[in-house]
Amino acid sequence: MSIVTVRRRVGSAVVAVLLAAGAVAIAPVAEGTAAPEPKAPVAFWLTIAHNNDGESQLINAGTGFEEFGGIARFATVVKNIEAEALDRRNGGFVLLNSGDNFLAGPEFNESLQKGVPFYDSIALNRIGFDALAIGNHEFDFGPDVFAQFIRGFDADVPFVSSNLNVGGEPKLNRLANQGRIVKSVVVHEGGRLIGVVGATTPDLPFISSPRNVEVRTNVAKNVQKQVDLLEGQGVDIIVMISQLQSIAEDMALAPLLSGVDVMIAGGGDELLADADEGDLLIPGDEEAIFGSYPQIGTDANGRDVPIVTTNGDYRYVGRLTVGFNDRGRLVRIDADDSGPVRVTSTVNPDGVVASAFIQNNVIVPLQEAIADAAANIVATSEVALNGIRDPGVRTEETNEGNLIADALFDAAADRAADFGVAPPDIAIQNGGGIRNNNVIPAGDVSELDVFGMVPFANFVAIVPDIPPEQLKELLENAVSRVEFVDGRFAQVSGLSFTWDANGTPQLLDEDLNVATPGTRIVSVTLDDGTPIVAAGAVVAGAPSVNIATIDFSARGGDQYPFRDAPFTSLGVTYFQAVLDFLVEDLAGAITAADYPEGGEGRITRLN
């Protein structure tokens, strides 16, 4: 039986005027498009404020965007949205989160040194979420650190996932027994019961470190079980919050479910917006719009389901205002009151004053703690370094990706003899291990910038004597999920390759054996001109290679099919490898000749 808790928000709806202008009705439409406009009676208006993938980007949105983002300003935007929602006849408000709330980096490192409560926990708890999904990054430091993160919240704040069983982890299991980790939750708001069901990516064991947490891979079955239980208890408004890695995953899941009214996706960092309709965006985001807000999926009964997400880092608060009839059927979307609400300071007309509590208890101590790293300039770059996820390190070659892959190669080459292993022929860095998600402008590059690029506790490793057939499988894996902006995409050194987006993506079984061979890799050539793959086939007589990578990938992370191949960890983190490469090998100078913007042709995409 599911643990279902009931949490009553502080405050109730304030009766005021009905703001129905611009509302649209739910009617059959094509997937991914906005709904048309006939009217329908509404008994209850629900405003859902939401976010995902905050990933410890607490201070601001990054270099060059200091006046945007920041969790202290984010908190104020949420309060403003809540006040507007409750100042509406028959109005209610819930605040939901789709996971990946902390991430290795300079800010979370300070939390680990500080101890419980972590800075992320202090801020998120103060904001007052009704439920938080459990994402993959919650397990990056193992289940015990995730338990510490949860302990920093009030006891009535639920963490929700229908397809995780934490019984094998004592500290998490204790929290589950206390009702703090649940499969679904009921929020009592505006006289209505609102069910919230969570879901976590079934790829969790491949992309994080859940240890003895059981991941049930049939997401639809586990979500539907909770929906049925909620409906059996009289709950007729149900929202799903998920960290399935992209909004495409939620779109694909919708037809397998019935009874879910709204889906809030996480993990893909897609920006949904309608700039032509007046949505205010952070400068440059106009070129990054994935689609309209909301997207519309179709459930198993042919009913339309609004699906929303944000692009993370506390840059926007998602706001979806939907109307339900007296039977709890979703009948309208208020288009004028839905969309991303950007988070910015008062330098802009829509700016807000930061929450004083969060500013004083989170932002100020963090700024002081990381000031030394920001002041330590380790290199000067002639070019902007692209660490954006999409388009960027998870979808294509970038100069920042090349720099990091070169640093892995160099660190492995320098240390191989000391560890009694052959030097590398190539290096592979998974795009998911590059975390700054911004463009570092030309000019000074600080130690803090480097830590933002490569923040995990990953160690440089050499995997020796990989046959050419297996190398092709490794690269097929790298390009098998580009359309989902998956972290397995490879940045490389020591080779170049061409891939065809129209080819068949490789599929692996749970043991990382090839279930469906991939046909996306067209050619692979080592830097010395040795061909490994030509015309989609391994070249006869092609040599085996020694691969420098990080131990996460060598162990099968991101489903890299090394299949327990022996590897040697070289005793240096990839952060230290990049730092040493900048200071010692590049003598502090990143040149346009070595790292041109747009890359240098190491990776070529066809179609």
Secondary structure, 3 states (H helix, E strand, C coil): CCCEEEEECCCCCECCCCCCCCEEECCCCCCCCCCCCCCCCCCEEEEEEEECCCCCCCCCCCCCCCCECCHHHHHHHHHHHHHHHHECCCEEEEEEECCCCCCCCHHHHHHHHHCCCCHHHHHHHHHCCCEEECCCHHHCCCHHHHHHHHHCCCCCCCEECCCEECCCCHHHHHHHHCCCEECEEEEEECCEEEEEEEEECCCHHHHCCCCCCEECCCHHHHHHHHHHHHHHCCCCEEEEEEECCCHHHHHHHHHHCCCCCEEECCCCCCEECCHHHCCCCCCCHHHHEEECCCEEEECCCCCEEEEECCCCCCCEEEEEEEEECCCCCEEEEEHHHCEEEECECCCCCCCCCCCHHHHHHHHHHHHHHHHHHHHCEEEEECCCEECCHHHHHCCCCCHHHHHHHHHHHHHHHHHCHHHCCCCCCEEEEEHHHCCCCCEECCEEEEHHHHHHHCCCCCEEEEEEEECHHHHHHHHHHHCCCHHHCCCCCEEEECEEEEEECCCCCCEECCCCCEEECCCCEEEEEECCCCEEEECCEECCCCCCEEEEEEHHHHCCHHHCCCCCCCCEEEEEEHHHHHHHHHHHHCCCEECCCCCCCCCCCCEEEEC
